[in-house]
Amino acid sequence: MKKIVYLMAIAMAVVSCKKEPNDFVTFSGKITNKNSDSVVISNPQLKFSRTIKVDDTGMFKDTLKVKDGFYRLFDGKESTSLYLKNGAVINMTLNTNEFDETVTYTGEGSTESSFLAKSSLLEEELFSDKALFDLPKKEFDTKINTYVDGFNKRIKETKLDSTFVSSQEKNIKGLTKYVNKVHANKLYLATKLAKGMTSPSFTGYENIKGGTTSLEDLKGKYVYVDVWATWCNPCKKEIPFLQKVEKQYHGKNIEFVSISVDQKKDHEAWKQMIADKQLTGIQLFADNSWSSKFVTDYKITGIPRFVLIDPAGNIVSSDAPRPSSPKLIELFTSLNI
């Protein structure tokens, strides 16, 4: 009996002496060629921000009480992702001359941050290929699938926090969906919206001068279409340049058409801006904002967007130069407008 009591006492002593994990992160590191005398670790969603001083040798160290999750480290010029979890003891090294290529993490709880650093490099390598979205579908799919397979292999072979894994798997699905959509749009632009193809049309758009206007009404002249909205600041910055070009080509074989994709609730704001800014050309109001057939057929997801159509109703450019670009006049000159 005494022996049993003795063994129980030892067991209890071992349990009581077992070290509890810290409820904070110990984060330290060394930055070569530092850009600032401090680094900032932040997560705006969690309303967390901590500035850590960097000494003259590039060394820094601090303890952070955090909520488990993703954070950004900003060195005054560039930034990188971290995954922090209380109890971790992480050391980072970095040479700012080759920022992403030299970020390394060691220590307890550093595996997730190391995974993010590697992912960042691989993603940068993938998208540094300027011809990526111009590849034929088969070649594009092969390249994206290779990237995703590499990700899946790394995440299976690395011991990672389950919450982190779930988030990364969600991110890779989102990225894959995004790049496939961009590529599909690019192929569409290169085929359906290629130079010489019949232009998508619009019918019965409200004209500020009264009545309605359709693209068919403008056949016989070049048509330079400006897709814009009253709330779009980049659109409004183009207005003075557009007015100058309109004036320069007044009476020539070209019509300047501005199509507003404002919502119906902003109809009066559209009319007021035309009056206030003395907008000229043919001012039209799209029939269904961003869902208007002309907008969706041209795969317009951002504005301003400019389109040039020839007198026969065929596409000259589905993404024509802006009025502020000298290339627009060069294009007009090449067409003898």
GIVEN-V925324 format. One record per pair of residues at least 6 apart in sequence whose ideal C-beta (glycine too) atoms are under 6 Angstrom apart, sorted by the first residue. I is the first residue (numbers start at 1). J is the second residue. Records with the same first field share a line. If there is no record, write none. Layout:
I->J ; J
This chain:
21->87
22->87
23->86
24->63 ; 65 ; 86
25->64 ; 66 ; 84 ; 88
26->63 ; 89
27->62 ; 64 ; 90
28->61 ; 91
29->60 ; 91 ; 92
30->58 ; 59 ; 93
31->58 ; 94
32->58 ; 95
33->95 ; 96 ; 97
34->54 ; 58
35->75 ; 76 ; 77 ; 96
36->75 ; 76
37->54
38->51 ; 53 ; 54
39->52 ; 73 ; 75
40->51 ; 74
41->50 ; 71 ; 73
42->49 ; 72
43->71
46->67
50->64
52->60 ; 62
54->60
66->84
68->85
70->83
71->82 ; 84
72->79
73->80 ; 82
78->99
80->103
81->116
82->113
83->112 ; 113 ; 164
85->109
88->108 ; 109
89->107 ; 108
90->105 ; 107 ; 109 ; 110
91->106 ; 107
92->105
93->104
94->102 ; 103
95->102
100->120 ; 121
103->117
105->113 ; 114
112->160 ; 161 ; 164
126->147
133->182 ; 183 ; 186
140->183
151->172
185->299
189->318
193->318
195->315
196->314
197->315
198->314
199->309 ; 313 ; 315
200->294 ; 297 ; 298
201->215
202->215 ; 294
203->214
204->212 ; 214
205->213 ; 284
206->212 ; 285
207->213 ; 284
208->274 ; 283
213->284
218->255
219->313
220->311
221->253 ; 254 ; 255 ; 311
222->254 ; 310 ; 337
223->255 ; 257 ; 309
224->256 ; 308
225->257 ; 307
226->258 ; 306
227->259 ; 300 ; 303 ; 305
228->235 ; 303 ; 304
229->260 ; 261 ; 262
230->262 ; 269 ; 270 ; 273
232->303
234->304
235->303 ; 304
238->304 ; 322 ; 323 ; 324
239->277
241->323 ; 324
242->323
245->323
246->256 ; 280 ; 281
252->337
253->337
254->337
256->281
257->282
258->281 ; 283
259->284 ; 286
260->270 ; 285
261->286 ; 289 ; 290
262->270
263->289
270->285
274->283
286->292
306->320 ; 322
307->318 ; 320
308->316 ; 317 ; 320
310->316
321->327 ; 328
